[in-house]
Amino acid sequence: MRHCTDAVELITAFVAAVVGGLALTTPISLAWARGTATLEMELLAHNMPRATAIGFIVAVMAAVFTCTADSAVVAWLVALFGTVVLLINHVLGRSFSTLAPLTTLNDIDSLAGGMLLGGLMTAAGRHMVYAGAATLGALTSIVVGDLSVPGIGHPIAPDLPTDIVTDSPPLWLLWPTAGLVLVCSLLNRHRRRESVIAVELPLRPIIAALLIMLITLGSSEWLVRRGSTLLEVLLVAAITVVTVFVAGLLLPGRDGVIVALSTAIAAVGGAIVVTALSGWAVPLLIGATVGGMMLGLYRPMPLAGLAATAVLGAFAVATARPEGLTPAATITGSLALALVTGYCFGTAQPIQSPSKVLALSLLFVPGVVVALRGRIFGGELDIPRRYRDPDRLLSMVPGLTAILITGGCALVVVLLHRLRTEKSETESADAARPAAR
């Protein structure tokens, strides 16, 4: 019986994380937008990054609350509430889309997905296998979300189910997810300590989330709005690294290490993954991620993960072309990126679930390199024409920026390891140990 319960919780951790991630990656159903005015669609597109950022702030707050509650059933109930709100929004969304603005429905989707992901990460965090399944599910949602939003000039993957493209997360996935989360809530209703919910919530993880989300989104929007020089790009990259360091100091123990690794991965990912991949690549990417996570658990070396990330940045620079990466370079880089991402999330195990949620958010919210991609596609980045091949240099800027950010994140990891000793890390872990047993 216990083995059956474990299997249910393992499956739920993965599937629910996919649903929560999809709600944040593709926050609104494209099917609702048929016949919508062009202006409203532009407002929706402009609002999506902000809605995703707000959703992850809610996710961090939900994770902080459920950690403080010190009860497995509370974490599962928060995840269940988010799932139910998502389900209601998608069941009634088609009817309300003519009355409520799409941006409002979009915000509801993001907030509910954040609650689901935050509660789930705490609930799954009591066991390493469940936590790994939830992390894998969140990373998988990024891949599926990229397939759901085709790039300009790149058709939607023909082997992808239609509902994933036009209704994400789809109802056929939301209904069983709600049932699974409900079952897990019932199974864990007696797993709690004899303690009460603390009156005061720890504010440091929440402040760290606000700081990173505001700086990441604000700097990327600043680059998109105005013509930028290479000096301004360098300034934004430096601000990004400093923000990660400050956030790392706010988090308990050495939890800032996973945030630094995620920042480097997000930067390199923005330089490599620039086109929609085909559906057949999903199993390969998931397999590479799982392999990387297992290797990271077996040989945890954060600096080795950053070194591999820097190599990927160099690969992006070497394969950069004004007309874009070749399909072979894209798929090769994507598989290597999945492997390195899995390794980084396996090698750095945070003490508390809010730290992992914060690290995942950096993979979802567009940062400086993604903003650079937008500038380059529009040809608005100011490159001095004295260079022999300015167009070639223009296409290399995202990869070079990713390398600089990765180097800064390596410095952050070294500083955190020096400032946060093993003793302080152990004390933080004892103070924040999960209670669900």
N, C-alpha and C positions, 0 to 999 in steps of 0.2 A: 504493500500500500504506500509506503514511504517513497519507494522508487517511482511510483506513478505520480505522486505529488511533486516530486523533484522535476520529473519530465514536464509536467504542466507548467510549473513556474519557469523552467528554462525556455520553453517555447513562447510563453507569454512575454518574458523579458525581451526576446528578440523581436517578435511581431509587434508588440506595443511600441518599442523604440523605433521601428520602421515607420509606423503610423505617425508617431509624434514628430519624427524628423521630416516626414513628407508634409505635414501640416505647416511646418516652418519653412521648408524649402520651396514648396509650391502652395502658398497660403490660401489660394482661392481656386474654385473649380472653373476651368475654362468653358465648361458647358453652360454656365450661367451667363457668360458674357456675350452670347449670340444675340445680335441685334443691338448691342450696347453702343452708345455714342462714342465716337473716337476720343473726345475729350475725357470721358469717364475712364476709358481704357488707359489713357496716358496718365491720369491721376492714380489709377491702380498700380501701374508699373512704377511710378515715382514713389508710391507709398510702400511697396513691397519690402525693400531693405529696412525701412524704419519699423515696419510691422514685425519683421523677423527679429530685429534687435530688441524690441519691446517684449516679444514672446520669450526670448532667452533671459531677459531680466526677470520676468515672471518665473521662468524655470529655475533660476538660481534662488529666488525667494522661496519657491515651493520646496526646493531641496533643503534650504536652510531650516525652514519650518519643520519639515518631516524629520530632519536630523535632531532638532531640538525636542520634538515630541517623543523621541526615544521609543517608538512603537512601530512594529511592522504593519499593523492594520491601518494606522494613520497614513503611512506612506502609500499603501495600496488604495485607500479610499480617496486620497488626493488624485492619484492616477486615474481612478475610476471616474471621478467627477470631471476631469479633463476629457476623458474618452466620451462620456455621455454628452457633454456640451458639443464636442466635435460631431457626434452622431446626429444630434438635433439640428445643428447648423447645416449639415449636408442633406438631411432629410427635408427640412423646410426651406433651405436656401433657394431652391429653384422658384418657389412661390414668392419668397420675399425679395428676390433680386429685382423685381420691378418696383418695389416700394422703398427698400433700403439701399443706400449706395453700396457699390461693390467694395469700396474701401472699408466700410463698416463691417460687412461680412468677412472680409479679409482679416481685419483686426481680431474679430471673435475667433476665427480659425487659429490665428497665431497665439492668442492668449490661452486658448484651450490646449493647443499642442504643447505650449510651454509648461502648463500645469501637469500634463500627462508625462512629459519627459522628466521634469523635476522630481515628481513623486516616484516615478519608476526607477530612476537612478539610485535613490535612497533605498527603495525596497529591494532592488537587486544587489545593492552594495554589501549586504550582509554575507554574501558568498562570492568567492572569486570567479567561479564559473558563471553564475548568474550575471555578475557585473560585466564579464567579458561578452556574454551574449547580448546584453543591453547596449554595450559600446559598439559591437559589431552591427547591431540593428540600426543604430544612429548613423554609422558610417555608410551602411548600405543605402539608407534613405537619400544620402547625397548623390550616390550613383544613379539611383532610379529617378531622383528629381532632375538630374541633368538630362536624362533621356526624355523626360516629360516636357522639357523646354528646349526645342530645337534651336540651333544657331541660325544666323542669317545665311541663307543659301544652302543649308544642310537639312534634308528632309527628316521628318520624324521616323525613328526606327520602325520599319515595317513589321518586325517580329515582336513588337511590344504590344501588350493588350490595350485595346482602345480605351478602356475605362481608366487606365493609369494615365493616359495622356489628357483626357478631357475631364476627369473627375478625380482629383488627387487630394487626399487619399480616397480611394474608391469605397463605395458603400459595401461592396462584397468583402472588403477587408475590415471595415469599421465594425460591422455587426459581430463577427467572431471575436474581434479584439475586445469589444466591450464585454462579451460573455466570458472570455478568458480572464480578464482583469477582475470581473465580479467573482469568479470562482477562486482566484488567488486571494481576494479580500476575505472571502469566507474561510478559506483554509488557514489564513494567518490571523483570524480574529482573536485567538488566545495567546498569540506570541507577543508578549509585552512584558516590560519590567514593572515593578511596583514603584513607579515614579510618576510625577505629574509633569505636565507640559510647562516648561520654563516661561516665566512672564516676559522676560526680555530675550529677543532674538539676537544672535551674534551679528553685528552689523558689518564687520570687515569684509566677508565674502560679497555682501550686497554692494558695498561701496566699490569693491574691486570690479564687480560686474558693470556697475554704472560707469565707472571710469573708462574701462576698456571699450564698452559699447559706444559711449559718447565720442571718445577720441577716434576710434576706428571708423565709425560711420561719418563723423564730422570731417575728418581729414580726407576720406575718399570722396565725399560730396564736394568738398572744396576743390579737389583736383579736377573733378568732372565739370564744375561750373565755369572754371576759368582756364585760360591758356597757361600752361606751366612750363617752367624751365627745368633743366636738370638739377640746378641748385635747390629749387623748391621740392623736387622729388626726393632729393637727399635729405632735406629738412624733415619732410613727412616721415620718411623711413626712420630717422633718428628719434622722432617723437614717438613713433610706434614702439621702438625698443625700450625707451625710457618708461613708457606707460606699462609695458609688460613687467619691467623690473619693479615698479612701484606696486603693481597689483600682486606680484609675487611676494612682496614683503607684507602685504595685507593678509594673505592666505596663511593657514596654519602650516607649520613644519616646512617641508620642501615641496608643498603642493604647487608652488609657482613654476616648478620645472616642467610639468605637463603643459602649463599655459605657454611657456616659452617654446616648447617643441611644437605645439599646435600652431603658434604664430608663424614659425618658419615653414611648416607644412602648407599652411594657407597661402603664404607668399609664393612658394614654388608651384603649388597647384594652380594658382592663377596664371603663371607663366607657361604651364604645360598644357592644361586642359582648356582649350579654347573652342572646341567644336563638339557637337553632339555625337556621342558614340552610339554604336548599334547595340541592340538588345543582347546579341550573342556574347558581348563582352562582359555582361554582368556576372555570370558564374566565374569567369576568370578573375575579375577584380575582387570578388568576394573571397575566392580561394587564396589570392595573393595577400589579402588583408588578414585572413586567418593564419596563414603561414607566418606573416610578419609578427602577429600578436604572440604566437607560440614561441617564436625565436626571441622576442623581447622579454617574455617571462623567463625563458631559460638563460639568456645572457643579457641582463639589464645593464646597458651602458648608454646613458642619455647623450653623451658627447659623440658616441659612434653614430647614433641616429641623426644628430645634427650634421655630422660629416657626410653621411649619405645624402641628406637633404641638400647640402651644398653641392655635391656632385650632380644631383638632379638639376640644380640651378645652372651649373655649367653646361649640362646637356641642353637645357632650354636655350642658352646663349649660342651654343655651337650649331643647333638646328634651326635657329631663328631665320626667317626669310620674310621679306616685305609682303609676300602674298600669303603668308601663314605657314604653319608647320605641315609637313607632309602627313598623310594618314598613317604611314608606318611609324613615323616619329611620335605621333600622337598616341597611338595604341601602346607602343613600347614605353613611352614616358608615363602613361597612365598606369600600366601594370607595375612599373617600378615605384611610382608614387603610392599605389595601394600597398605594396610591400613595406615601404618605409613608414607609411602612416600607421599600419598595423604594428610595426616594431616599436614606434615611438609611444603608442598608447599601451603597449604591453610592457615596455621597459620602465615607464614612470607611473607608479600606482599611487594616486593621491590618498590622503588620509580621509578626506570627507568628500561626499558626493557633489556638493556645490562646486568644488574645484574642477571636477571632471566635466560637469555641465558647462562651466565657463570655458574650459578648453575646447569643448565641442562647438560652442557658439562661434569661435573664431573661424571654424571651417565653413560656417553657414553665412555669416555676415560679410559682405564684400569689403575687402580692405584696399590698401594702396595699389597693389599690383593689378587687381581687377579693375580699379579705376583707371590705371594706366592703359589697360587693354581698351577700355572705352575711348580714351583720348586718342590712342594710336589708330583705332579703326576710323575715327573721325579726322585724323591727321592734324590734331590741334596741339600736340606737344612740340614745344619750340626747340628745335635742334639746329645749331649753327650750321649754315650751308658751307662753311669752310672745310668740313670733313669730306673726305674723298667720296664716301658712300653714305650720305645722311639717312637714306631710307633703310639701309642695312642696320645702322646704329639705332635707328628708331625702333626697329623690331627686336633689338637686343636689350633695350632698356628694361623691360619687365624681368628678364632673367638676371640681369645685373643687379637690379633692385632687390630681387629675392635673395641673391647671394649676400648682399650687404645686410639685409634683415637677419638672415641665418647666422652670419658672423656675430651680429649684436646679440642674438638670442643665446649663442654659445657663451658669450661673456656673462650674460644674465645667469645662466646655469652655473658657471664657475663661482660667481659671487654668491649665489644662493647656497651653494654647498659650503662655502667658507663662513657665511654669516649664520647659517642654520646648521648646528652640529647634530650628530646622531642622537645626543641626549635630549635636545629640545624637540627633535622630531618624535622620539619615543614618548615624551611627556604629552605632546599634542595628540598623539594617537590614542593614548590611554584616556585622555579627557574627552575624546570624540569617538570612542569606540562604538560601533553599531550595537543596538540593544536587542534587535529581533533575533531571538534564539528559540 
